[in-house]
Amino acid sequence: QVQLVESGGGLVQTGGSLRLSCALSGRPFSNYRMGWFRQAPGKEREFVATISRSGDNTNYTDSVKGRFTISRDNAKNTIYLQMNSLKPEVSAAYYCTAQFTGTNSVALKDKEYRYWGQGTQITVSS
């Protein structure tokens, strides 16, 4: 059984930075494509970033390109989301997600992921 545990959320001022972490347990981490999604109150869940099994392939939603960086450490069974130049509009619950895959592809749709973490809240104050 795959378990995902996020950490690193919190309150930060506009322009600040945060780094989210997500640890996967229960299965070999390197077999999983990973991603981050977010959901703000009253809004639908939306894609943020994704990373392939090897870490060679990544993709981001346009609004975070150049400010957010997704990475993974297969030795630590962990992915990260480095978030810089934060703005109030990115405030949301951020969810880590994982999907077993035999390829080194990425995925941008939530239906392409089976496993989800409990979420960690990011609040950016103006």
Salt bridges, closest charged atoms under 4 A:
GLU46 OE2 - ARG38 NE 2.61
ASP62 OD1 - LYS65 NZ 2.97
ASP110 OD2 - ARG45 NH2 3.28
